[in-house]
């Protein structure tokens, strides 16, 4: 059972430890922690900030999605399509920014600047047909295969093929889960370290 499948099956506001996840998914705790980080990067998990939360003091609360959630546009990026009167340079720069943002959504779709510049005319062609940034992004990222051999090749094929999802879901969290990364051993070691530091201070003071 995958980590995501297990989390999606939990009731809302469930609380689990790393040890429980490792046992349920038959994997080491270090691998489970890495899987959680990867799911967060791929936007299947989103951390929920809680007031007064301190690092290492409370479990991490995640919202869990069954599809990658959409992110807000980058600072300065809007969903407006560059106007037809915009210069070619302005339109190309906007297209390059959009193409580079795909790597933020799914790291498998990361392009370098040269690749983005080469593919920019394809994005501009979509804009001329009336598509917005969200539609272009969905066409490239939605339903991507599990293995993407070439980010540039995948994006080019989607843009040239005019792929349009029949229905792009507006991803909403399926459940919310608290994951406690602390281990009982870690707590014991921290307690003992703090306890012995007190004795060390006393010894030093007495000396």
C-alpha positions, 0 to 999 in steps of 0.5 A: 500500500502506498503512503498516499493511498493509506492517508486518503483512506484515513478519517478526517483529522486522524493522527498517525505516527511515522512508526504506524505509517512504516508498518502499514506501508511495509517500509522503513521510517526514513523512506516514509519520511522521504515519501511524505516530502515527495508527496508535498513537492508534487502537491498531493500534501499541503501543510496547514499552519497552526497558530503557536506551532513550534518546530518539533513540538507538534505533529505536522498537519497535512491536507491530503489531495487525490490529485495535485492541487493548483497553486497561486500564480507566482508574484507578478504572474496573472492569468491574463493572456498577453494581448495581440498588440503586445510585442513578440519579446513580451509574449515570449518572456511571459510564455517562458515564465509559464513553461518554467513554472511547470517544474514548480507544479511537478518536478518531472516537468522541469525545463531549462531556459533554452528548452523553455525558449524553444517551446515558447512559440507553442504556448503563444499559439495557444494564447492566440486561440484564446487559451489562458495560463490555467488551461495551458498548464492543465493541458501539460500537467493533467494526466501525465504518465507515471514516468516522464522520460523527457520533460521537454518532449512531454510538454512539446507533445502535449502543446503540439497535440492540442491536448485538453482534459475533458474536465480539469478537477478543482482539487479539494482536500479529501482529508486532513491528517496529523503525522507525528515524526517524533519517536519515543526514543527521540523523546527519551534521548532528549529528556535524558540529554536535558536531565544530564545537562542540569547535572553538568551545570551543577557539577561545573558550578560546584567546581 
